[in-house]
Amino acid sequence: MKHLEFDGRYAEAILKGRKRATVRLGRKPNLKEGDTVLIHSGGYAIGKAIIERVESKTVGELTDEDAFLDGFSGREELIRALKEHYRYVNDDSTAHVIVFRLVERFDKPVMSSDYAYEGNLPIEIAEKALEHLDLSGEDRKLLELFLKTGSLRKAAYRLGGLNKRYLIRDALRRAYGELKRRGIMGPKV
């Protein structure tokens, strides 16, 4: 299952239906209409949603409607929030509007880490991958950096910014898939 992560301050708005979209900058998300995703906020999985639409545009093309769906009072408030979350934001920055419909609210929020990589810890995946797999040079460097720094966040900053977390997550996902295929690791949840 795919995941959509939010800052903890957005949990209530998501659960009450005031926030039905998110605007993400940079690389196009690996999401498409009809995908089911786990919604995470503040380190907890709070529910499941269906992706209704993914639209790419520039920050300059964002509208008040995009802002309203994202839970903001207007376009300017949305852009201020984007500037809080991303290092560089200008009118030419690539933006992706992800519209979703919450289909399940969890009665009790579940720690996000219980869902990542089918319950396996990223550190365990990286260690086992480095020990058992013939990794590409790039994946090896990414997993070694992750283990050296001890966190996705710290490793991403060493790579140039928080928006680089996807590089490490993708390497972990590839490694976990291969470890699972070989029977070295498997689902824990």
FIPAVEX-662047 format. One record per residue (C-alpha): residue in three letters; x, y, z negated. Coordinates in nm, 2 decimals, m for minus. Layout:
BEGIN
+------+--------+--------+--------+
| rest |      x |      y |      z |
+------+--------+--------+--------+
|  ALA |      X |      Y |      Z |
...
+------+--------+--------+--------+
% end
This chain:
BEGIN
+------+--------+--------+--------+
| rest |      x |      y |      z |
+------+--------+--------+--------+
|  MET |   0.00 |   0.00 |   0.00 |
|  LYS |   0.12 |   0.35 |   0.08 |
|  HIS |   0.15 |   0.62 |  m0.18 |
|  LEU |   0.07 |   1.00 |  m0.20 |
|  GLU |   0.24 |   1.18 |  m0.49 |
|  PHE |   0.15 |   1.51 |  m0.65 |
|  ASP |   0.27 |   1.73 |  m0.93 |
|  GLY |   0.09 |   1.66 |  m1.26 |
|  ARG |  m0.09 |   2.00 |  m1.25 |
|  TYR |  m0.30 |   1.88 |  m0.96 |
|  ALA |  m0.45 |   1.57 |  m1.12 |
|  GLU |  m0.77 |   1.73 |  m1.25 |
|  ALA |  m0.84 |   1.90 |  m0.92 |
|  ILE |  m0.79 |   1.57 |  m0.73 |
|  LEU |  m1.02 |   1.38 |  m0.97 |
|  LYS |  m1.29 |   1.64 |  m0.96 |
|  GLY |  m1.28 |   1.67 |  m0.58 |
|  ARG |  m1.16 |   2.03 |  m0.56 |
|  LYS |  m0.83 |   1.91 |  m0.40 |
|  ARG |  m0.90 |   1.70 |  m0.10 |
|  ALA |  m0.59 |   1.77 |   0.10 |
|  THR |  m0.22 |   1.83 |   0.07 |
|  VAL |   0.02 |   2.02 |   0.29 |
|  ARG |   0.37 |   1.87 |   0.32 |
|  LEU |   0.66 |   2.03 |   0.49 |
|  GLY |   0.94 |   1.86 |   0.69 |
|  ARG |   0.93 |   1.51 |   0.83 |
|  LYS |   0.60 |   1.37 |   0.94 |
|  PRO |   0.45 |   1.15 |   0.67 |
|  ASN |   0.41 |   0.78 |   0.75 |
|  LEU |   0.03 |   0.81 |   0.71 |
|  LYS |  m0.26 |   0.79 |   0.96 |
|  GLU |  m0.63 |   0.81 |   0.96 |
|  GLY |  m0.79 |   0.51 |   0.78 |
|  ASP |  m0.48 |   0.43 |   0.56 |
|  THR |  m0.56 |   0.35 |   0.19 |
|  VAL |  m0.31 |   0.52 |  m0.04 |
|  LEU |  m0.25 |   0.52 |  m0.42 |
|  ILE |  m0.27 |   0.87 |  m0.55 |
|  HIS |   0.00 |   0.96 |  m0.81 |
|  SER |   0.01 |   1.27 |  m1.02 |
|  GLY |   0.25 |   1.35 |  m1.30 |
|  GLY |   0.41 |   1.01 |  m1.30 |
|  TYR |   0.08 |   0.82 |  m1.31 |
|  ALA |  m0.13 |   0.64 |  m1.05 |
|  ILE |  m0.48 |   0.80 |  m1.09 |
|  GLY |  m0.68 |   0.65 |  m0.81 |
|  LYS |  m0.70 |   0.53 |  m0.45 |
|  ALA |  m0.79 |   0.74 |  m0.14 |
|  ILE |  m0.86 |   0.70 |   0.23 |
|  ILE |  m0.67 |   0.92 |   0.47 |
|  GLU |  m0.92 |   1.10 |   0.68 |
|  ARG |  m0.69 |   1.31 |   0.89 |
|  VAL |  m0.32 |   1.41 |   0.94 |
|  GLU |  m0.26 |   1.73 |   1.14 |
|  SER |   0.08 |   1.88 |   1.22 |
|  LYS |   0.13 |   2.25 |   1.27 |
|  THR |   0.36 |   2.53 |   1.16 |
|  VAL |   0.33 |   2.72 |   0.83 |
|  GLY |   0.24 |   3.02 |   1.04 |
|  GLU |  m0.06 |   2.83 |   1.17 |
|  LEU |  m0.20 |   2.73 |   0.83 |
|  THR |  m0.55 |   2.86 |   0.77 |
|  ASP |  m0.77 |   2.95 |   0.48 |
|  GLU |  m0.96 |   2.63 |   0.55 |
|  ASP |  m0.64 |   2.43 |   0.50 |
|  ALA |  m0.58 |   2.61 |   0.17 |
|  PHE |  m0.94 |   2.55 |   0.05 |
|  LEU |  m0.91 |   2.18 |   0.12 |
|  ASP |  m0.58 |   2.18 |  m0.07 |
|  GLY |  m0.75 |   2.34 |  m0.37 |
|  PHE |  m0.63 |   2.70 |  m0.33 |
|  SER |  m0.82 |   3.02 |  m0.30 |
|  GLY |  m0.67 |   3.11 |   0.03 |
|  ARG |  m0.37 |   3.08 |   0.27 |
|  GLU |  m0.15 |   3.32 |   0.07 |
|  GLU |  m0.19 |   3.12 |  m0.25 |
|  LEU |  m0.11 |   2.80 |  m0.06 |
|  ILE |   0.21 |   2.95 |   0.09 |
|  ARG |   0.32 |   3.07 |  m0.26 |
|  ALA |   0.27 |   2.71 |  m0.39 |
|  LEU |   0.47 |   2.57 |  m0.09 |
|  LYS |   0.75 |   2.81 |  m0.18 |
|  GLU |   0.75 |   2.66 |  m0.53 |
|  HIS |   0.79 |   2.31 |  m0.40 |
|  TYR |   1.03 |   2.36 |  m0.11 |
|  ARG |   1.36 |   2.53 |  m0.08 |
|  TYR |   1.31 |   2.69 |   0.26 |
|  VAL |   0.97 |   2.80 |   0.39 |
|  ASN |   0.90 |   3.03 |   0.68 |
|  ASP |   0.64 |   3.06 |   0.95 |
|  ASP |   0.82 |   2.82 |   1.18 |
|  SER |   0.85 |   2.54 |   0.92 |
|  THR |   0.68 |   2.22 |   1.02 |
|  ALA |   0.37 |   2.15 |   0.81 |
|  HIS |   0.15 |   1.85 |   0.79 |
|  VAL |  m0.21 |   1.88 |   0.65 |
|  ILE |  m0.31 |   1.54 |   0.50 |
|  VAL |  m0.68 |   1.53 |   0.43 |
|  PHE |  m0.80 |   1.24 |   0.20 |
|  ARG |  m1.11 |   1.11 |   0.03 |
|  LEU |  m1.08 |   0.97 |  m0.32 |
|  VAL |  m1.26 |   0.64 |  m0.32 |
|  GLU |  m1.15 |   0.51 |  m0.67 |
|  ARG |  m1.07 |   0.68 |  m0.99 |
|  PHE |  m0.87 |   0.47 |  m1.24 |
|  ASP |  m1.04 |   0.46 |  m1.59 |
|  LYS |  m0.69 |   0.47 |  m1.74 |
|  PRO |  m0.40 |   0.62 |  m1.55 |
|  VAL |  m0.13 |   0.36 |  m1.47 |
|  MET |   0.24 |   0.44 |  m1.48 |
|  SER |   0.35 |   0.50 |  m1.12 |
|  SER |   0.65 |   0.28 |  m1.17 |
|  ASP |   0.41 |  m0.02 |  m1.21 |
|  TYR |   0.31 |   0.02 |  m0.85 |
|  ALA |   0.64 |   0.10 |  m0.67 |
|  TYR |   0.79 |  m0.18 |  m0.48 |
|  GLU |   0.53 |  m0.42 |  m0.61 |
|  GLY |   0.64 |  m0.37 |  m0.97 |
|  ASN |   1.01 |  m0.40 |  m0.92 |
|  LEU |   1.24 |  m0.13 |  m1.04 |
|  PRO |   1.43 |   0.07 |  m0.78 |
|  ILE |   1.75 |   0.02 |  m0.97 |
|  GLU |   1.71 |  m0.36 |  m0.97 |
|  ILE |   1.64 |  m0.35 |  m0.60 |
|  ALA |   1.95 |  m0.14 |  m0.53 |
|  GLU |   2.17 |  m0.37 |  m0.74 |
|  LYS |   2.04 |  m0.69 |  m0.58 |
|  ALA |   2.06 |  m0.54 |  m0.23 |
|  LEU |   2.42 |  m0.44 |  m0.27 |
|  GLU |   2.50 |  m0.78 |  m0.42 |
|  HIS |   2.31 |  m1.01 |  m0.17 |
|  LEU |   2.25 |  m0.82 |   0.15 |
|  ASP |   2.46 |  m0.72 |   0.45 |
|  LEU |   2.34 |  m0.36 |   0.45 |
|  SER |   2.40 |  m0.10 |   0.72 |
|  GLY |   2.67 |   0.15 |   0.63 |
|  GLU |   2.41 |   0.43 |   0.58 |
|  ASP |   2.18 |   0.22 |   0.35 |
|  ARG |   2.48 |   0.10 |   0.15 |
|  LYS |   2.59 |   0.46 |   0.10 |
|  LEU |   2.24 |   0.57 |   0.00 |
|  LEU |   2.19 |   0.29 |  m0.25 |
|  GLU |   2.54 |   0.34 |  m0.40 |
|  LEU |   2.47 |   0.72 |  m0.44 |
|  PHE |   2.13 |   0.63 |  m0.60 |
|  LEU |   2.30 |   0.40 |  m0.85 |
|  LYS |   2.58 |   0.64 |  m0.92 |
|  THR |   2.35 |   0.93 |  m1.00 |
|  GLY |   2.08 |   0.72 |  m1.17 |
|  SER |   1.78 |   0.89 |  m1.02 |
|  LEU |   1.61 |   0.96 |  m0.68 |
|  ARG |   1.59 |   1.32 |  m0.77 |
|  LYS |   1.96 |   1.36 |  m0.84 |
|  ALA |   2.06 |   1.16 |  m0.54 |
|  ALA |   1.83 |   1.37 |  m0.32 |
|  TYR |   1.99 |   1.69 |  m0.44 |
|  ARG |   2.33 |   1.56 |  m0.35 |
|  LEU |   2.20 |   1.49 |   0.00 |
|  GLY |   2.08 |   1.85 |   0.04 |
|  GLY |   1.75 |   1.88 |  m0.15 |
|  LEU |   1.45 |   1.71 |  m0.31 |
|  ASN |   1.29 |   1.67 |   0.04 |
|  LYS |   1.57 |   1.41 |   0.11 |
|  ARG |   1.42 |   1.16 |  m0.13 |
|  TYR |   1.26 |   0.98 |   0.16 |
|  LEU |   1.61 |   0.87 |   0.28 |
|  ILE |   1.66 |   0.68 |  m0.04 |
|  ARG |   1.31 |   0.55 |  m0.06 |
|  ASP |   1.33 |   0.43 |   0.30 |
|  ALA |   1.66 |   0.24 |   0.22 |
|  LEU |   1.50 |   0.09 |  m0.10 |
|  ARG |   1.19 |  m0.01 |   0.10 |
|  ARG |   1.41 |  m0.18 |   0.37 |
|  ALA |   1.62 |  m0.35 |   0.11 |
|  TYR |   1.32 |  m0.47 |  m0.09 |
|  GLY |   1.16 |  m0.61 |   0.23 |
|  GLU |   1.47 |  m0.81 |   0.31 |
|  LEU |   1.51 |  m0.93 |  m0.05 |
|  LYS |   1.15 |  m1.04 |  m0.05 |
|  ARG |   1.18 |  m1.21 |   0.29 |
|  ARG |   1.48 |  m1.41 |   0.15 |
|  GLY |   1.30 |  m1.50 |  m0.17 |
|  ILE |   1.54 |  m1.31 |  m0.39 |
|  MET |   1.27 |  m1.08 |  m0.52 |
|  GLY |   0.89 |  m1.07 |  m0.52 |
|  PRO |   0.59 |  m0.89 |  m0.65 |
|  LYS |   0.56 |  m0.84 |  m1.02 |
|  VAL |   0.22 |  m0.67 |  m1.02 |
+------+--------+--------+--------+
% end
